[in-house]
Amino acid sequence: MSTIAQPVAQPVSAQATQEATGISLKHILVATDFSPASTRAFDFALALAQRYGSELHVVHALSPHVREAVPLDPLPRELNRERLQAEREMADMDKGPRMKDVPHHLMLRPGEVWDVLHSIIRSEKVDLLVMGTHGRGMLKKLALGSVAEEVLRQAECPVVTVGPHVAVADVIDSRTILFATDFGRASTRALPYALSIAQQTGAKLVLLHMVPPVPAMQAGYVPAVFGSDDLLQWRSALREQSMKKLKELVPPGTLAQKPEYVVAGDFLPGGILFAAAEHKADLIIMGANRSTTPRIAAHLPWPVVHDVICESRCPVLTVSA
């Protein structure tokens, strides 16, 4: 039996994408500590820079160490083993064949990770930050906090986090992008990035909204126990409303491939991870609600964004608001 070849969606040029979505990725910053997680993040950032024609900034933060009770002068360069090792690692990265095609800057900066990144984001007008995470377990996270989450909740630009389960190096040749939305402010800010990357790569965009399995408490009011018919009616109405909202997010003719709209009834973050696995997503895009106290938020147990990043098999792009 003969088969009919399906048309392949063609990527859109970076200029056309910027005009259509208003998203420009002229400057991409990737943070590295030379670990496997950072290597995966670097691969993603480099591929994205090639796709968008971006300038790539690679930075390693040399964290200050207290060696003595009395502060000493900085070590001479030839005795600073940490810096010498970092310089060798950076030199190896610079020799990579793909780096020749991308304008780039390699930087070693002293200071704590967030302080260094924040300074560069502002001075270089960074449009996107990419970083890896080791995906600490919940108990360790509770005690130690998460640098990745602290950064993504404070960064003024979107953040791509590459978690410990991401194995594919060049994942920017995406076939499927999952955009998870709660229709809030952060999700609204994240939508143009989903549209832009889907246009740029020719990927299929799956738009997902999770509805709670049971009615949630609202404004301090706990509804009476639902009967089975009432509950089914509530779910049906909410799904219908959510589907309508999803379909209003993508203007007709915006994407090369017809988007898919999914309304699922499940708890977060498991529902997002299940949908990503079911649709074989190569990238998850979602909003991240900004906390007024980011350093405390980084220690809160079981936040949705953290769990999605740590368990995801693909990179996660978050936009905070």
C-alpha positions in Angstrom: 0.0 0.0 0.0 1.4 3.3 -1.0 1.6 6.2 1.4 1.2 9.9 0.8 4.0 12.0 2.2 2.8 14.7 4.6 3.9 18.3 4.0 6.7 19.4 6.3 6.2 22.7 8.1 8.8 25.2 7.2 10.5 27.4 9.8 9.9 31.1 9.5 12.8 33.6 9.3 13.9 35.3 12.5 12.9 38.7 11.1 9.5 37.5 10.1 9.0 35.9 13.5 10.0 39.1 15.3 7.5 41.1 13.2 4.7 38.7 13.9 5.2 38.1 17.6 7.2 41.1 18.8 9.8 38.8 20.2 13.5 39.5 19.6 16.3 37.4 20.9 19.3 39.5 20.0 21.2 38.7 23.2 21.2 35.2 24.9 23.0 34.6 28.1 23.9 31.1 29.3 25.3 30.5 32.8 27.7 27.6 33.2 29.5 25.8 36.0 30.9 23.3 33.5 28.8 20.5 34.9 26.8 18.1 32.7 23.6 20.1 33.4 25.4 23.3 32.3 26.7 21.6 29.1 23.1 20.6 28.1 22.0 24.2 28.8 24.9 25.5 26.7 24.0 23.2 23.8 20.4 24.5 23.9 21.5 28.2 24.0 24.0 27.7 21.2 21.4 26.1 19.0 18.8 28.8 19.8 21.4 31.5 19.0 22.1 29.9 15.6 18.4 29.8 14.9 17.7 33.4 15.8 21.0 34.9 14.7 21.6 36.0 18.3 24.7 37.1 20.1 25.7 34.5 22.8 27.1 35.5 26.2 28.6 32.7 28.3 29.4 33.4 31.9 30.9 31.5 34.8 30.5 33.0 38.3 33.5 32.7 40.5 31.9 32.5 43.9 33.8 34.1 46.7 35.3 31.7 49.3 36.2 32.6 52.8 39.6 31.0 53.4 40.6 32.7 56.6 38.9 34.4 59.5 40.8 37.6 58.5 40.1 38.7 54.9 43.1 38.3 52.6 44.0 40.1 49.4 42.9 38.3 46.2 45.1 35.4 45.2 47.6 36.1 42.4 46.2 34.7 39.1 48.8 32.0 38.9 47.8 30.6 42.3 44.1 30.8 41.8 43.3 27.2 40.8 39.6 27.8 40.5 40.1 30.6 38.0 42.8 28.8 36.0 40.5 25.7 35.7 37.6 27.9 34.6 39.8 29.6 32.0 40.7 26.2 30.6 37.1 25.1 30.5 36.1 28.4 28.7 38.9 28.0 26.2 37.7 24.5 25.3 34.2 25.8 24.8 35.5 28.6 22.5 37.2 25.9 20.3 33.9 24.2 19.5 33.2 24.2 15.8 29.7 25.6 16.1 31.0 28.6 18.0 32.5 30.0 14.8 29.1 30.7 13.4 27.8 32.6 16.4 29.0 36.0 17.7 29.9 35.3 21.3 31.5 36.6 24.5 33.0 34.4 27.2 33.2 35.9 30.7 34.5 35.0 34.1 33.0 37.2 36.8 33.6 37.1 40.6 30.5 37.1 42.8 27.4 35.1 43.7 25.5 33.6 40.8 22.5 35.8 40.8 24.5 39.0 41.4 26.7 38.2 38.4 23.7 37.3 36.2 21.7 40.3 37.2 24.5 42.6 36.3 25.0 41.1 32.9 21.3 40.9 32.1 21.1 44.7 32.6 24.4 45.7 31.1 24.0 43.6 27.9 20.2 44.0 27.6 19.8 40.2 27.7 16.6 38.9 26.0 16.8 35.3 27.3 18.8 33.5 30.1 19.6 29.8 29.8 20.8 27.7 32.7 21.0 24.1 33.9 19.9 22.7 37.2 20.9 19.6 39.1 17.3 19.2 40.2 17.7 18.9 44.0 15.2 16.7 45.8 12.5 18.3 47.9 14.1 17.9 51.3 17.4 19.3 50.1 15.6 22.1 48.3 13.8 23.0 51.5 17.1 23.2 53.3 19.3 24.7 50.7 17.0 26.5 48.3 17.3 26.3 44.5 19.7 28.7 42.7 17.8 28.0 39.4 14.4 28.9 40.9 15.8 32.0 42.7 17.1 33.2 39.4 14.0 32.5 37.3 11.7 34.3 39.8 13.9 37.4 39.9 15.2 37.6 36.3 13.8 40.5 34.3 14.0 38.4 31.1 12.6 34.9 30.3 14.6 31.9 31.6 15.1 28.5 29.9 16.0 25.9 32.5 17.5 22.6 31.4 16.8 20.0 34.1 18.6 16.8 35.0 16.5 14.5 32.9 17.1 16.3 29.6 19.3 14.2 27.4 19.1 15.6 23.9 21.8 18.1 23.1 20.2 20.0 20.2 16.6 20.2 21.3 15.9 23.5 19.6 14.9 21.6 16.4 11.6 21.1 18.1 8.8 19.1 16.7 6.3 19.8 19.5 6.1 22.7 22.0 3.8 22.5 25.0 2.4 25.8 26.2 0.8 25.4 29.7 -1.4 28.3 30.7 -3.6 29.3 33.6 -4.7 32.4 31.6 -2.9 34.6 34.2 -0.6 37.5 33.7 2.6 35.4 33.6 1.0 33.0 31.1 0.0 36.0 28.9 3.6 37.2 28.8 4.8 33.7 28.0 2.5 33.2 25.0 4.4 35.3 22.5 7.5 33.1 23.1 5.5 30.0 22.4 4.3 31.5 19.2 7.7 32.8 18.2 9.6 29.5 18.7 6.9 27.5 17.1 7.1 29.8 14.1 10.9 29.8 14.1 11.2 26.0 14.2 8.1 25.0 12.3 7.0 23.0 15.4 3.5 22.0 16.4 2.2 24.0 19.3 0.0 22.2 21.9 -1.8 24.6 24.2 -2.8 23.1 27.6 -5.0 24.3 30.4 -5.5 22.2 33.5 -8.8 22.4 35.3 -9.0 21.2 38.9 -10.7 17.8 39.4 -13.0 19.2 42.0 -14.2 22.8 42.6 -11.6 24.9 44.4 -12.2 27.2 47.4 -12.7 30.7 46.2 -12.5 33.9 48.2 -12.6 31.9 51.5 -15.8 30.2 50.5 -16.0 26.4 50.5 -18.9 25.2 48.3 -21.3 22.6 49.5 -20.7 19.0 48.6 -21.4 18.5 44.9 -23.8 15.8 43.8 -22.5 13.6 40.9 -24.7 15.4 38.3 -23.7 18.8 39.6 -20.0 17.9 39.5 -20.3 16.6 35.9 -22.1 19.8 34.9 -19.5 22.0 36.6 -16.7 20.1 34.8 -18.3 20.3 31.5 -19.0 24.0 31.7 -15.5 24.7 32.9 -13.9 22.6 30.1 -16.0 24.4 27.5 -15.1 27.8 28.8 -11.4 26.9 29.0 -11.4 25.4 25.4 -12.9 28.6 24.1 -10.2 30.7 25.8 -7.4 28.5 24.5 -8.7 28.8 20.9 -8.7 32.6 21.2 -4.9 32.6 22.0 -3.6 31.8 18.5 -4.6 34.2 15.7 -5.6 32.3 12.5 -2.8 31.7 10.1 -0.1 32.4 12.7 1.6 29.0 12.7 2.8 26.7 9.9 1.1 23.7 11.7 -2.4 23.7 13.1 -2.2 24.0 16.9 -3.7 21.5 19.2 -5.9 22.6 22.2 -6.0 20.4 25.3 -8.1 20.9 28.4 -7.3 18.3 31.0 -8.6 17.6 34.5 -5.7 16.8 36.8 -3.6 18.2 39.6 -0.5 20.3 39.0 2.4 19.7 38.2 1.7 16.0 37.3 -0.8 17.0 34.7 1.6 19.2 32.8 4.3 16.5 32.9 1.9 13.8 31.8 0.7 16.0 28.8 4.4 16.7 27.9 5.1 13.0 27.8 2.0 12.1 26.0 2.6 14.7 23.2 6.4 14.0 23.2 7.1 17.7 23.8 10.6 19.0 23.0 10.0 22.2 25.0 7.6 23.3 27.7 6.7 27.0 28.0 4.8 28.4 31.0 4.4 31.4 33.2 6.0 31.7 36.7 4.2 33.9 39.2 6.8 36.3 40.6 7.1 36.3 44.4 7.6 39.5 46.4 10.2 37.6 48.4 12.1 35.5 45.8 14.7 34.2 48.2 12.0 32.8 50.5 10.0 31.5 47.5 13.1 29.5 46.5 12.8 27.5 49.8 9.0 26.7 49.6 8.4 23.0 49.2 6.7 21.6 46.0 6.2 24.7 43.9 4.7 23.8 40.5 7.5 25.4 38.4 10.3 23.7 40.3 8.7 20.3 40.1 8.1 20.6 36.3 11.7 21.7 35.7 13.2 18.9 37.9 11.1 16.1 36.3 10.7 17.3 32.7 12.4 15.4 29.9 12.7 18.6 27.9 13.8 22.2 28.7 11.3 24.5 30.3 11.0 28.2 29.4 9.4 30.4 32.0 8.3 34.0 31.9 7.7 35.6 35.3 5.2 38.3 36.1 
